[in-house]
Amino acid sequence: MNVPCVRVPRESGEAARRRLADAGLLDHDHEITVSEGTLYIPVVDADAVPEDLAVVDYEPPARETQTTPADLLGFEPSYERLGDIVILDEDDPDRARDIADAIVASDLKAETVVNRASKVKGELRVRDWDVLVGDSTETVHREYGHEFRLDIDTVYFSPRLATERHRVVEAVREGERVFDMFAGVGPFAVPAAAAGAEVVACDLNEAAVAFLRENAERNDVADRLTAIHGDVREVAADYEGWADRLIMNLPHSAGDFLDTAVRLASDDCVIHLYDIQHEDDPFGPGLAAVRAAAEPTYEVEVVTEHVVRSYAPHEYNVCLDVRLTKRA
Ligand SMILES: C[S@@+](CC[C@H](N)C(=O)[O-])C[C@H]1O[C@@H](n2cnc3c(N)ncnc32)[C@H](O)[C@@H]1O
């Protein structure tokens, strides 16, 4: 059976395999195959593969030795992986228990299995969990070559945003000043610092900032990353006019912080504004809010309108990238 595979020269194979593994894109049901000096690495989502890697249809042999949860259950369960934690989103507790048992009995090598017990809530955007297997909600997750220690019980983290974070970080240039207004444990801030930016990252959640500091150390970027615990509206007083790039990943409420963003912006600043909007007009309300906050002091130009993912029926999680240029 043909499946999407990344095709690379053999000598760059390990680097490509590692990038794909870090992004959670490896297809573990098929073998990596070498043919005439070329490596074919099976991937689960061709669209999410970074643009500099070529994706082709290829027929690698299926892996026979791995027992998957689906083999044991007779159906394909839906789950996400975060380090050695497996996350379920099941309404029926009996079904969740069956899936957790199959995950443990499979070759997935999970230490903990949890089921979502609430939506993300409150200012800190943390949710409740039913812990079905294991006794720790703390893990180390790898994403695009960086390691993040975190505890899903005390901080927000979504592995689904890996490709989106990578998109933003690829735009970061050496020496740029990046302010991450809602930084969590650092999945934007750490790679931005690794790309050579000077980064200030702020969060209201004290536990997240403790992990952020540890993650900066772990990834060798502590000298370029300042982590601040506090409300960004207050922290901004020390950084007025400072930022060349602002990351605003607080969908639902980021619009309430646009006045703060404008205070932080340098004379030429790109804002990545995350939002949840109706599919009929996913970018209009965000752009209107940016204009209301920034004009006439700044000229506002749309750089990218990007749908990150579907959020709910007829609703999208979107990112609006805008450039603010100070008028003379
Ligand atoms: C959706 S999470 C995003 C975290 C991170 N950017 C990521 O991608 O994992 C939003 C974060 O904003 C933080 N937050 C909420 N209100 C804040 C405020 N007024 N000032 C600073 N951080 C805030 C929350 O604690 C939470 O960690």
PDBQT file of the ligand as one rigid body, heavy atoms in Angstrom, charges set to zero:
ROOT
HETATM    1  C1  LIG A 401      -3.570  29.234  25.732  1.00  0.00    +0.000 C 
HETATM    2  S1  LIG A 401      -2.276  29.310  26.926  1.00  0.00    +0.000 S 
HETATM    3  C2  LIG A 401      -0.891  29.407  25.826  1.00  0.00    +0.000 C 
HETATM    4  C3  LIG A 401       0.418  28.995  26.417  1.00  0.00    +0.000 C 
HETATM    5  C4  LIG A 401       1.572  28.849  25.401  1.00  0.00    +0.000 C 
HETATM    6  N1  LIG A 401       1.705  30.007  24.547  1.00  0.00    +0.000 N 
HETATM    7  C5  LIG A 401       1.416  27.589  24.575  1.00  0.00    +0.000 C 
HETATM    8  O1  LIG A 401       1.325  27.666  23.352  1.00  0.00    +0.000 OA
HETATM    9  O2  LIG A 401       1.409  26.499  25.167  1.00  0.00    +0.000 OA
HETATM   10  C6  LIG A 401      -2.465  30.963  27.513  1.00  0.00    +0.000 C 
HETATM   11  C7  LIG A 401      -1.560  31.336  28.679  1.00  0.00    +0.000 C 
HETATM   12  O3  LIG A 401      -1.823  32.721  29.012  1.00  0.00    +0.000 OA
HETATM   13  C8  LIG A 401      -1.650  32.887  30.411  1.00  0.00    +0.000 C 
HETATM   14  N2  LIG A 401      -2.334  34.139  30.797  1.00  0.00    +0.000 N 
HETATM   15  C9  LIG A 401      -3.668  34.368  30.917  1.00  0.00    +0.000 A 
HETATM   16  N3  LIG A 401      -3.900  35.654  31.254  1.00  0.00    +0.000 NA
HETATM   17  C10 LIG A 401      -2.681  36.272  31.334  1.00  0.00    +0.000 A 
HETATM   18  C11 LIG A 401      -2.260  37.594  31.648  1.00  0.00    +0.000 A 
HETATM   19  N4  LIG A 401      -3.144  38.564  31.956  1.00  0.00    +0.000 N 
HETATM   20  N5  LIG A 401      -0.940  37.872  31.619  1.00  0.00    +0.000 NA
HETATM   21  C12 LIG A 401      -0.027  36.899  31.311  1.00  0.00    +0.000 A 
HETATM   22  N6  LIG A 401      -0.374  35.627  31.023  1.00  0.00    +0.000 NA
HETATM   23  C13 LIG A 401      -1.684  35.304  31.044  1.00  0.00    +0.000 A 
HETATM   24  C14 LIG A 401      -2.228  31.599  30.996  1.00  0.00    +0.000 C 
HETATM   25  O4  LIG A 401      -1.731  31.348  32.278  1.00  0.00    +0.000 OA
HETATM   26  C15 LIG A 401      -1.794  30.544  29.962  1.00  0.00    +0.000 C 
HETATM   27  O5  LIG A 401      -0.586  29.919  30.339  1.00  0.00    +0.000 OA
ENDROOT
TORSDOF 0
